[in-house]
Structure formats: structure tokens, C-alpha cells
């Protein structure tokens, strides 16, 4: 008899974070050469919009690191529920869901090859 697993709530890729060495040069490239519109969180620019995906530039990743480049973040309906559904599938949680920047709940899991995939939802989604 097969077990019914809870839905993951995966929606779409929301953020791709890229390491940059020179943030000003990178901003000029994405704005002037690619013609992308800025992406904002409130009044703060957080990256560049590519349709529904945000390209986030991370100058703090310029030095050698064990963080992935690019970093892919998947939008989910409810991050805590997704974390529980991943665990129900025996998928390893790499980073427990936590509040980020006061607005988002973010966690991560590892795929079969050890790649870290991030997932996030608005913080108020956990109370919906």
C-alpha cells in the first residue's frame, strides 16, 4: 500500500543569486547592456528582474566559498509546510526554515547529488 505524501507547494524559481566581484560594474551590465528593470523589496533594490525571476548580485560571494554559484531559490506556498513535506519524503533539510530580513521564511534541502536548493515564502504565509 502506498503512502499519501503531503504536497510540496513548489511554484517557480524566484531568485537566482550570482557571485560578483565588482557590484557597480555588474549593475551597469544588467541595467545598461541587458536592459533589465530593477527588482525591489520595499524601497530597497535587491537585484534585477528577469520576468518573474530576480537576479540577485552577491558581492560577498566573490571570494572562494562553499556556497553554490548560482544559488537557486524556489518560491513555495508555505515554507514550513514544504519543509515538513520534504521530510516526509526523506529528503535531507540542509537549512531549517528561518525568518530572513523580517519578510521571508527561507530553508534549503539537498538533492540526490548534494546540490543545495533553497525555498521561500512570505513570512505571513505560515499563518495562512
C-alpha positions as semicolon CSV with decimal commas, in nm:
position;residue;x (nm);y (nm);z (nm)
1;X;0,000;0,000;0,000
2;X;0,149;0,337;-0,098
3;X;0,163;0,624;0,147
4;X;-0,005;0,954;0,056
5;X;0,252;1,229;0,087
6;X;0,171;1,594;0,159
7;X;0,209;1,838;-0,132
8;X;0,536;2,031;-0,155
9;X;0,379;2,356;-0,276
10;X;0,660;2,425;-0,525
11;X;0,564;2,708;-0,759
12;X;0,852;2,851;-0,964
13;X;1,212;2,968;-0,948
14;X;1,201;3,302;-0,767
15;X;1,565;3,406;-0,717
16;X;1,895;3,321;-0,879
17;X;2,184;3,469;-0,680
18;X;2,509;3,529;-0,868
19;X;2,854;3,600;-0,725
20;X;3,006;3,928;-0,847
21;X;3,346;4,083;-0,792
22;X;3,257;4,443;-0,884
23;X;2,895;4,526;-0,788
24;X;2,891;4,862;-0,971
25;X;3,023;4,706;-1,293
26;X;2,771;4,423;-1,261
27;X;2,483;4,667;-1,201
28;X;2,582;4,864;-1,513
29;X;2,593;4,541;-1,714
30;X;2,246;4,424;-1,608
31;X;2,090;4,768;-1,644
32;X;2,266;4,918;-1,947
33;X;2,374;4,618;-2,152
34;X;2,089;4,377;-2,078
35;X;1,827;4,646;-2,014
36;X;1,677;4,474;-1,711
37;X;1,448;4,658;-1,471
38;X;1,548;4,680;-1,104
39;X;1,376;4,447;-0,856
40;X;1,277;4,593;-0,520
41;X;1,184;4,468;-0,176
42;X;1,002;4,766;-0,033
43;X;1,220;5,064;-0,123
44;X;1,547;4,870;-0,137
45;X;1,677;4,743;-0,471
46;X;1,766;4,376;-0,427
47;X;1,859;4,284;-0,783
48;X;1,735;4,281;-1,139
49;X;1,405;4,149;-1,273
50;X;1,404;3,885;-1,543
51;X;1,028;3,836;-1,592
52;X;0,919;3,678;-1,260
53;X;1,275;3,582;-1,159
54;X;1,502;3,810;-0,957
55;X;1,873;3,805;-1,039
56;X;2,039;3,892;-0,709
57;X;2,405;4,001;-0,722
58;X;2,613;3,887;-0,424
59;X;2,950;4,064;-0,387
60;X;3,018;3,878;-0,061
61;X;3,044;3,556;-0,266
62;X;3,340;3,687;-0,471
63;X;3,593;3,510;-0,251
64;X;3,622;3,130;-0,261
65;X;3,330;2,978;-0,073
66;X;3,140;2,655;-0,034
67;X;2,818;2,835;-0,128
68;X;2,677;2,745;-0,468
69;X;2,702;2,985;-0,758
70;X;2,442;3,039;-0,881
71;X;2,213;2,993;-0,584
72;X;1,863;2,893;-0,688
73;X;1,561;2,976;-0,470
74;X;1,219;2,823;-0,540
75;X;0,902;3,007;-0,445
76;X;0,667;2,793;-0,234
77;X;0,323;2,846;-0,088
78;X;0,429;2,791;0,274
79;X;0,793;2,724;0,367
80;X;0,725;2,538;0,695
81;X;0,472;2,311;0,520
82;X;0,719;2,249;0,236
83;X;0,990;2,159;0,488
84;X;0,753;1,909;0,654
85;X;0,658;1,761;0,314
86;X;1,026;1,727;0,217
87;X;1,096;1,544;0,544
88;X;0,800;1,313;0,478
89;X;0,980;1,216;0,157
90;X;1,305;1,152;0,349
91;X;1,472;1,449;0,179
92;X;1,760;1,598;0,379
93;X;1,695;1,950;0,509
94;X;2,022;2,144;0,487
95;X;1,898;2,469;0,646
96;X;1,592;2,479;0,870
97;X;1,326;2,731;0,773
98;X;1,409;3,065;0,933
99;X;1,290;3,423;0,906
100;X;1,502;3,625;0,663
101;X;1,502;4,005;0,656
102;X;1,177;4,009;0,854
103;X;0,970;3,928;0,545
104;X;1,053;3,579;0,417
105;X;1,075;3,227;0,552
106;X;1,367;3,051;0,385
107;X;1,506;2,700;0,411
108;X;1,706;2,461;0,196
109;X;1,735;2,094;0,109
110;X;1,987;1,875;-0,069
111;X;1,914;1,693;-0,391
112;X;2,043;1,343;-0,467
113;X;2,381;1,486;-0,578
114;X;2,433;1,712;-0,276
115;X;2,326;2,031;-0,453
116;X;2,159;2,276;-0,217
117;X;1,823;2,413;-0,334
118;X;1,659;2,694;-0,139
119;X;1,285;2,756;-0,097
120;X;1,099;3,057;0,041
121;X;0,756;3,200;0,109
122;X;0,634;3,528;0,250
123;X;0,656;3,520;0,629
124;X;0,281;3,569;0,663
125;X;0,218;3,254;0,454
126;X;0,289;3,038;0,761
127;X;-0,016;3,183;0,934
128;X;-0,246;3,146;0,630
